[in-house]
């Protein structure tokens, strides 16, 4: 523990905020502006390794707790200074943690509530204090934690809606959460976009429009477009949403 606290953690003061101030003054206001981020456990796993990072919930919880405290302190000051400079210009802030795998949560719901959500709530509250909306990214099979993300963390947009996972059935998500959050994503990037035909892609856009008609949905890939995705499928996705979609 002494080594963790003695480690030279980065500081928000390491950044050139004069450059940020100049950049944000030139932002075109017809576009949404995203600034600020916070994805602590991903960074922790980059330092410890994914396997050990997941084991630390059980083996070394005090190490995990201490490191996450330092990561939070850095990002809180960094985001606060950025939000102050970008007040009235920044539209959304990015909060994230990959809480799910293909068939369930990567960690227990109790661990998520103990180690992840409280600090994410503080970061979300910080963004909201500047009038900034909270965009949240989590991959995978995460239906069981969405109520916590809404009611505890206070998220407003959820990404990427990996609907092929067992609990992420779209109709159920709309039924349970459609009046509470905006859905962002849901265009499958594991099968439809990389391996489907143009007709498959167009059909999925239209299907999503039907399913999300009782909610608010932003058409986008379910996470990053994979390098093997055919260009014609990407074009088809955007052409179809412009053809059939509406504000």
N, C-alpha and C positions, 0 to 999 in steps of 0.2 A: 504494500500500500504506500509506503514511503517513496518508492521508486515512481509510482504512478503520479503522486502529487508533485514530485520533484521534476518530472518530465517537462521539457520546455514546450508547453502547449502554445498553439498560435494565438495571436491577439487580433482583434479587429483593427487595432492601430497599425498593423502590418500593411493595411490596404491603402491605396491612393484614392481617397474619397474626392479629391479635386477632379480626377479623371472621371469618376462616376457622375459627379455633378454636371460636368460638361456634356457627357453622353446623354444624360436624361433630359437635359434642356433641349436636345435636338430630336427627341422622340416624336414621330408623327402621331397626332392624336386620333387619326382614324383607325388605328390599330390598338388591340388590347396589349397592355404592357404587363409583363410578369417580372417581378423582382423579389428577391428573398427566397431562401430555401432552407430546408431542415430535414435531413434523413439520417438520424444519428446512428442507428444500429447497422446500417449499410457501411458507414464509415468505420464503425467499431470492428466489423468483420474484415474490412480491408486491412486493419491493423493487427488483428488476432488470427485471421483465417476464418472462413465460414464455419468449418466443423468445430473448431475450438470456441468460436463465438457463440454457437448454439449450445455447446456443452457448458459454457460459463453460467448459464441460468441455474444450473444444478451444482456445478463444481466450485465455481468462484463468483458467487453473486456479488460479493463486496468489491471485487475487481471491476465487474460490469457496472455496478452502481457508480463507483468513483469516476470511471472513464466517461460514462454518459453524462455525469455532472459537468465535467470539464468541456465536453463537446457542446453541451447546452449553453454554457456560459459564453463560449466563443460565438456561437451562432446568434444568440439573443442580442448581444451587443452589435454584432455585424449587421443583422437585419434591422435593428432599431435605428442605427445611423443611416442605413440606406432608405428606410421608410421615411425618415425625417427629411432627407434631401428630396425624395420623390413624392412628397405629400401632394395629393391631388392629381398625380400623374400615374402612379402605380395602381393597376386595377386588381391584380391577383397575386397572391403569394403561393409558393409551392411547398407543401408539406407532404412527406412520403415515408413509407416504410413497407417493404415487401413482407406482408404478414401471412401470406398464403402460398402454398404449393399447388400442384395440380389437383390434389384430392384432400385438402384440408389445411388447417393452420400450420405454420412452421414452428410455432411455439404455443404453449398453453394460453388460454384466454386469461388465466390469472396472471401469468407473466406479462402479457401485453398490458393488462390493467395496472400492474405494479411498476413496470420499467419503461413502457413506451408512452402510454396515453397522457399521464400527468404533465410531462414536459411539452408534449405536443399541444396540449390545451393552452399552456402558457404562451406558446409561440403563436397559436391561432388567435388568442386574445390580444396579443400584441399587434398582429396584422389588422384585426378588426378595429382596434383603437385608432387606426389611421384611415379607416373607411375602406380597407382592402379586403376583397373576397378571398376565401380559403379554398384552394384547389388541392385535392388529396389524391395521391397515387398509391395504390397497392395492387400488386399482381395477385392472381390466383383465386383459390376457393375461400372466400372471406365473408360469406353472407352472415355468419354467426357474430362477426365483430362490427358489422356496419351500424347496428344501433348504438354501440359505444362511440364510434367515430362521429355520429351525428349528435348524440346527446351529451357526450363528454367533451370530445375534442371540438365539436362545433363546425364540422366541415360543411361546405356548400356545393362543391362540385366533386364528383367521384369518378376516378379514372383507374383502369382502362376497361372495366366490365368484361372480364374474361369468361364469356358465357358458356363455353364448352365445359367448364368445371362443374362438378356435380350439383353444387348448391346455388350456382349463379344463373339459374333459369330466369330469363329476362322478364317474363310475365310476372313472376313472383317478386322480382325486384321492384317493378313498377307498382304492383299492388301494395307492397309493404313500405316503400320509401319514395314513391313517385311524387308525393306532395311535399317532400322535405328537402330533396337535393336535385341537382342537375346531373344527368348521366353524360359522361364524355368517353367516347371510344366505341366499343362493341362491334367493330368490324374485325372479324377474326383474322389474326395474322399468323396462326399456326397451320391452318388448313386452307381456308377460302382464298385469302389474298395470295399466298405463295403458290398454291397448287391447284386452285380452282380455275375455271374458265371465266372469260369476261361476263358471260351470262350468269354464272354463279355469283359473281361479285355484285352485279346489278340486282339480282334477286335478293341478296342479303341486305342491300341498302333499303330496298322496298319493304322487306320483311321487318327491318328495324323501325322504319317509319310507322308501320302498322302497330308494332308492339309498344313503341314509346309514345304513341299518339296521346295517351293519357298522362304524359309526364313531359319533362323538358330534356331534350337529347341533342347533343352536339355530335355530328357524324365525324368519326376519326378512327384511325387504326387502333386495334386492341394492342397497345404498346407500339414500339418502333416498327416500322416497315422492315422486314427482313431483306438482306441483300439479294436473295434469290427471287424476290417478288417481281413478276413480269411488269414491265412499264405499262402495258396496256391494261392491266388490272388496276393499277394505281389511278390511271386516267379515268377508267370506267367508274371507280368509286366516286370520284369528285364530280364527274359529269352527271352521274345519276342523282346525287344529292342536290345538285343545282337544278336538275330537271324536275324532280318530284318534291324536294324539300321546301320548307317554308319557314319564315321567321315567326 
